[in-house]
Amino acid sequence: MQLTSSPRKSTLVLAFAAISLAAGARADGGVDLTTSLYHDAGGGLKMTVLTPSLTIDGTIADALTLRAGYEADIVSGASVAVVDAPGGAVDAITSATTLNDIRHTASAGFTLHSDFADLSVDYAYGTESDYQSHGFSVSAHSELFERNTTFDISYARGFDRACALNQPRAQEAVDRQRLPSSTGCFSADDRTYFKLDLSTFQGSWTQAWAPVFTTQFTLTAQILNGFQGSPYRAVWLGRSAAMENPPENRARYAAGLSARLWVKPLHGALQLSGRVYRDSWDLRSVTAEGAYEQTISGGLRLRGRVRFYDQTAAVFFSDNYVRQPRGQYFTGDRELSSMRNITYGLRLVYDLPPGEDGDVLGIFDGFRIVAKADLIRFDFRAFHYGGADVPNTDALALTLGLTSRF
């Protein structure tokens, strides 16, 4: 079910060796260890995702930075297999199917530094029992006018494959059956795969208008082509259920503006941001966030935030395709319905600056410890499982990270 791990390990060992040489040449490198946990539960539904990651980097003579990383997504939970199936509110949720999988992602990249700009190139490969992906990104960073103005631009290209049932006789989307399990994916004769290609463009302008006030404006565009649903999820269409069938093409656009004001008497910073989004599926959203970060003492900072998100439904979304069909497309994805959520978050950061305590740090120049907690509350006002409301409407996200420089 999983690809062998020996090629990934060999690649990472070589990358680690190269970065170690780089760090030795100039004694400038870093290690970042982070673990995140996401959990939501309610009724018969639940989802838990544990994400440990490791990134290391090293710089040679201020001209070249090499980096390599590894990340795993350990997923366990239960989801509804057939959305809006008849049988009552209880059956729709108690018939949920379990899912357990591990996604492995290895990445490597480099950055070229100059007096005027930095150029970065990165590559990542991910695999799990029913999904494979690889992609690259190219980005440039430039600082002008005594570093008061910063421009960033990037392009990313992704190539994904999702496992599915091989159904040569299913001529129409309404005849396709959902994938019952990941057994035999990418190897068995009764399995095939759907492709998904992604192209992402992003540019940002960061401006320091005064020593205490900065703004950032960001534009993002993404083009997707291929299967963008879940092969495990089916939708009840009247007499039978069929694997969901969203459009294959999607264009996404977003613009964001954020501002940060340093409140000198309080030794804190006020942060405000907003984002608008629209795509070719006619899904529109708005995001607003307010945060305040307070320096407690030395390198210890506490940040609190509140984030509000609201979106409309995709043009082909229906809460009941038997009574309200929406043309040739249908989906059981609740995140394509009209919804909103609000996030309450706290983040604690502790920085031990270089040279503050050399006897304890030894070969290390500094440490950063980050602890973060977010409580997310969802409101799915137009989505139901049969006659039942979505039961898992609260989620908790925790992150613990350690970064060291040497």
N, C-alpha and C positions, 0 to 999 in steps of 0.2 A: 504493500500500500504506500510506503514511503520510499523515496529514492535513497540509495546508500549515502552515507555521510562522509565517506572517505575523501571524495573530490573536494568537498567544501572544506574539510579539515586541512587538506594539503594546501589549498589556496590561502587559507587564513594563516597557516604556519609560515609560508613564504612571505606574506604581507607583514606579519609580525616581525620577522627577521629583518626585513628591509627597513621597517620603521625603527627598530632597535638600533640599527646602524645609523639611521638619520639622527636619532636622539643622541647617540654617542658622539656624532660629529659636532653637535652644537649644544648638547645638553638642554634641548628644548622639546618637550613632548607632553603628552597627557593621556590619561585613562579616564573613561567615563562609564560608570556602572549604574544602571537604572532599572528599577522594577516597578511596573504598574499593575494595578488590579482594578478590574471593572466588574460590577455585579448588580444585576437586577433580578427580581423574583416577584411572583404573585400568582395565585391560583395554581394551575399546573404548569405554568411557564416560568422559565428562569434562564439566565445567561451569565456565565462567569468566564472572564478572559484574564489570564495572567500573562504578562509580557515582560520577561527579563531581556536586557540588552547590554551589550558591551561594545564600546568604541575606543580605539586607540589611535593616536596620531603622533607624528614627529616631524620636525622642521630641520631642513638642511640649509645653513648659512643664510637664513632669512629669505631664501629664494624659492624653495620647494617644500611643500607640506604633503606628506603621505598619510593616508588613514585607511583603516579597515574596521569592519564591524560585524556583529552577529546579533540577531534578534529572533526570539521565538514567541509565537502566539499560542498559548495552551488554552483551548476552548472546550468548555463543557456546558451543556444546557439542554433545553427542550423547546421546540417550536411547533406551531400548528402546521400539520401537513396539508390539509385541505381547508382553505379559508372559505367561510360561508357554507360549509356542508350542512345539509339538513339533519335534524335530530335533536335540536334544542340547544340552549345556552351551555349546558354542562358538557355535552358530548364534544363540542367544537374544541374545547380546551383540554379535557381529560384524554383525548385521543392524540395529544401532542407527541411527536417523535423525539427521541433523545439524539444528541449529537455530541461527539467527542473527537477532537482532532488536534494536531500540533502542526503549526506552520513554522518552517525554518527559513530565515532570510539572511544571506551573506552579502556584504557590500564592501566595496573598495573604491578609493578615489584619490585624487591629488589636486593641489592648488598651486598655481604659479603666481609668485608675488613680484610686483614691480613698484616703482615709485609712484605710478599713476593709477594702477588698477590691479585687481586680482582676477584670475581666470580659474574656475574649478570644473572638474569633470568627475562624475561619479557613476558607478554601475552597481546594480543590485539584482540578485537572483533569489526567488522564493519558491518553495515547494511545500505541498501538503498532499494528503491522500487523494483529494479531488480537484486540486487547483495548482497551476503552475504559472509563474510570472517572471519576467525579466525586463529590465529597462535601464535607460541611462538618462543623465541630465547634464546640461552644460549651463554654467552661470557665470556672470561677470559682476564685479563689485568695484566701484570707483568713488573716491572721496575728493572733493574739490573745495576751493575757497577756504583754505586752512581747516579742512575737514568739517566745515559747517554744513556742507551739502553732500549728500550721499545718493548715488544711483545704483540700483540693483536690477538686473534683468536675467531671466532664466528660461530655458526650454527643456522640457522633459518628454520622453517618449517611452511608452510602456506597451508590452506585448503579453497578454494573458490568455490562458486556456482553462475553461471550466468543464469538468466531466459531465456527461449526460448519457441517457439511454440511446442506443442505436435503434432508431425506428424508421427504417426505409419505407414502410407502408403508410406511415402517417403523413399524408400529403398536405394536410391543413393543420394549423396551430391548435385547433380545438380537438384534434385526435392525439396529440402528444401526451404521453404519460410522464409523471414526475419520476425522478431518480429515487429508488427506495433506499439505497445505501451507497457508500463509496467503494465497496468491495469490487475489485477488478478494474478500477478506473485506470485508464491509459494502457491497459494490457489485454483485457478480455474482449472477445468478439462482439459481445452485446453492449459494449460501451463505445461511445464516441466523445467528441468534445466540441464546445463552442469557443470561438475566438472573440477576444475583445482587444481592440487597439485604442490607445489613448495618446493624445498630444496635448500638452499643457504649456501655456505661455504665461509669464508673470513679470511685471515690472513694478518697481516702487521708487518713490522719491522721499527721502528723509531730510528734513530741514531744521537746523538749529537757528531759531529766530532770535534767541537771546540765551544767555548762559543757563536760564532756568526754564526755558520753554522750547519744546521741539514738537514737530508734527511729522506724520508719515501718511502718504497717499499711495494706495496699492490698486493695481488693475490686474485681473486674472481672467484668462479665457481657456476653455478646455473643450476639445472635440473628442467624442467617443463614437466608436463604430464596432458593433458586435452585440453579443448577448449580455444584457445588463440586469438580469433577474436572478432568481435562485432556482437551480434545477430540482431542488427538493420540495418546492412549494407549488401546490396546485390550487386552482380556483374552481369552485362549483359553478357550472354554467347552465344547469337546469336538469338534464338527464344524466350527466356525467361530469367528472372533474378532469381538467386539463392543466398541464404545466403552464405556469404564467407566461405571458407573451407580451413583454413591453417592446416598444420600437427599438430598432437596431441603431439608429442614429440619434445623437444628442449633442447639442452645443450648449455650453454653460458659460455665463459671464458674471463677473462680480467686481464691485468697486468698494474699497474701504478707506476710511479716514480715521486716524487716531491722533490724540494729542496728549502730551505729558507736561505737567507743570510742577516744578520743584518748589515746595513750600519751605523756604529756608528757615523761618523761625521754628517750625515744627520738626525739621529734619525728615520730611516725608515728601511723597510725590503723589499727585492726583492724576489719574489716567482715565480718559474718556475715549470711546471708540464706537464706530458705527459701520455697518456693511449692508449693501443691497445686492440682491442676486436675482437673476432670471435665466431661464433656459428655454430651449426649443420645445420642451414638453409643457410649456406655459406654467411651470412651477416658479413661483416668486416668493422671495423671503426677505425679511429685514432682521438685522441683529443689532442690538444696542448693549453696551457694556460699560460699567463704571467700576473703578477700582481705586484703592488707596494703599500705598505702601509706606510703612513707617520704619525708620531706623530706630532700633531699640537701644543698641550699644555696640560700638565697634563694627564688626562685620555681621551682626545679627539684624535681620529685617523680617518684618511680618507684613503680608499683603492680603487684603480681603477684596473680594469682587462679587458683583452681581451681574449676571448676563441674561438677557431676554431674547428669545428667538420666536419668530412667528412665520408660518409659511401657508401658501395656498396649495390646493391639490393639483396634481398633474392632470392634464386635459382629458386623459383616458381613464382616470381613476373612477371607480364606482364602489359604493359600499355593498351593492348587491347586483351582480351582473345578470341575474335572472330577470329582475324587474327593471333594471336601468342599464342595459348594455351600452358600451361606448365605442362602437365600431369594431374593428378587427383586433384591437389590443385589450389586454386585461392583465391585472396584477393583484397579488395578495400582499404586497409590501405596504405595511402601515406607514412607512416613512415617505410614501408618495401621496398620502392623504393630507388634508388640511390639518395642521397641528401647531402646537406651540410648546415651548418648554422654558423653564427658568432654572438657572444654575447659581448656587451659592458656594463660593470657594474660599479656602484659606491656603496660604503658602508661607512656609517658614524657610528662610535661607540663611545659612551661616557661612561666611567667607573668612578663611584664615589667610591674611595677605602675606605675600613673600617677605621673608626676613623678620617677621614678627616674633617667631619663636623657632630659630634655627636648630636649637638643641633637640627639640621634639620632632621637627619635620625631617631632619636628616637630609636625604638627597632630594626631597620634594620642595618645590617652591611655594606651593599653596594647596589648599583644599577648599572645596565647596560642598556643603551638604544641603540637599533640598528635600523637604517633606511637604506634600501637597494633598489636599482632600477637597473633593467636589461632591456636592449633593445636587442631583438633577431630578427635576419633577416635570413629567410629561403630561400633556393634555391632548389626547387623541379624540377630538370632538366629532369626527366623522368616520371613525373606523370601528368596526365590531367584528367579533368572531361569532358568526351566526347571529344569535340574539344577545350575546354577552359583550360587555365593555372590555376593553383591554385591561387585564388585571395587574400587569407589572408596569406601573407608571412611575416608580421611583427607582433611581439608580445611584450607586455610590462608586466614585472613582478615586483611587488612592495611588500616590506615586512617591517613591523614595529613591533618591539619586545621590551618588557620590562622584565628584570629579576631582582629580588630583593632577597637578602640573609638576614636571621635573625637568 
